[in-house]
Amino acid sequence: MDRQIGLAAFWALLALQIVWHLWLAPPRVLPPWLVAGVAIAPLLPVAWAVLKRRPRALFWGALLALFYFCHGISEWWTTPATRVLAAAETLLCVTLILSVGWKGMRRRR
């Protein structure tokens, strides 16, 4: 169950980056495709590993989600126009991180 939640959060985070930077709030200074490419580039090796069913793929996705969490918090704080998107990004990151770590937290108890 935890893995399915983690997978859903990972794919939703990847899709959110694409939709955010290409369609919902494209940047005004740089080309949107460039910003979207930079935003999804770190997630692509993890996506490939998830598709290949590598056992540690979601761990690396959760580790990368820490950077997206920081991005979401900073956008939430500084850009009122994208607060909803930033909140969604932050929530997806927290969901992904907790879903990956949940099994370890249960074992400790």
C-alpha positions in Angstrom: 0.0 0.0 0.0 2.8 2.4 0.9 4.5 1.8 -2.4 1.3 2.6 -4.4 0.9 5.8 -2.6 4.6 6.7 -3.2 4.3 5.8 -6.9 1.2 7.9 -7.3 2.8 10.9 -5.5 6.0 10.5 -7.7 4.1 10.5 -11.0 1.8 13.3 -9.8 4.9 15.4 -8.9 6.4 14.7 -12.3 3.2 15.7 -14.1 2.8 18.8 -11.9 6.2 20.0 -13.0 5.3 19.7 -16.6 1.8 21.2 -16.3 3.0 24.0 -14.0 5.9 25.2 -16.2 4.4 24.7 -19.6 0.7 25.5 -19.2 -0.6 26.9 -15.9 2.2 29.4 -14.9 4.8 29.6 -17.7 7.8 31.8 -16.9 8.0 35.2 -18.6 11.8 35.5 -18.9 13.0 32.1 -20.1 11.4 29.7 -22.6 8.8 27.5 -20.8 10.2 24.3 -22.4 13.6 25.1 -20.9 12.3 25.7 -17.4 10.1 22.6 -17.6 13.1 20.6 -18.9 15.2 21.7 -16.0 12.4 21.0 -13.5 11.8 17.5 -14.7 15.4 16.5 -15.6 16.3 15.2 -12.1 13.1 13.1 -12.0 13.7 11.3 -15.3 16.3 8.8 -14.1 14.1 8.0 -11.2 11.1 7.6 -13.5 13.2 5.2 -15.7 14.2 3.2 -12.6 10.5 3.0 -11.4 9.5 1.7 -14.8 12.2 -0.9 -14.6 10.9 -1.8 -11.2 14.2 -1.1 -9.4 13.7 -1.7 -5.6 15.4 1.6 -4.5 13.9 3.9 -7.1 11.3 5.5 -4.8 14.0 6.1 -2.2 15.9 8.2 -4.7 12.7 9.9 -5.7 12.0 10.8 -2.1 15.5 12.1 -1.7 15.0 14.3 -4.8 11.6 15.3 -3.4 13.4 17.2 -0.7 14.6 19.7 -3.3 11.1 20.0 -4.8 9.8 20.5 -1.3 12.2 23.5 -0.8 11.1 24.8 -4.2 7.4 24.5 -3.2 7.9 26.3 0.1 9.9 29.1 -1.5 7.3 29.6 -4.3 4.5 29.4 -1.7 6.1 32.1 0.3 7.2 34.5 -2.5 4.8 34.2 -5.4 1.1 34.6 -4.6 0.0 33.8 -8.1 1.3 30.2 -7.8 0.5 29.4 -4.2 -2.0 26.7 -5.1 0.6 25.0 -7.4 3.3 25.4 -4.7 1.0 23.9 -2.1 0.3 20.9 -4.3 4.0 20.4 -4.9 4.7 20.6 -1.2 1.9 18.2 -0.4 3.1 15.7 -3.0 6.6 15.8 -1.7 5.5 15.2 1.8 3.4 12.3 0.7 6.2 10.8 -1.3 8.7 11.1 1.6 6.4 9.8 4.2 5.3 6.8 2.0 8.9 5.8 1.5 9.8 6.2 5.1 6.7 4.7 6.6 7.9 1.1 6.4 11.1 2.0 8.3 9.2 4.0 10.9 6.8 1.0 11.5 9.7 -1.4 11.9 11.3 0.8 14.6 8.2 0.6 16.7 
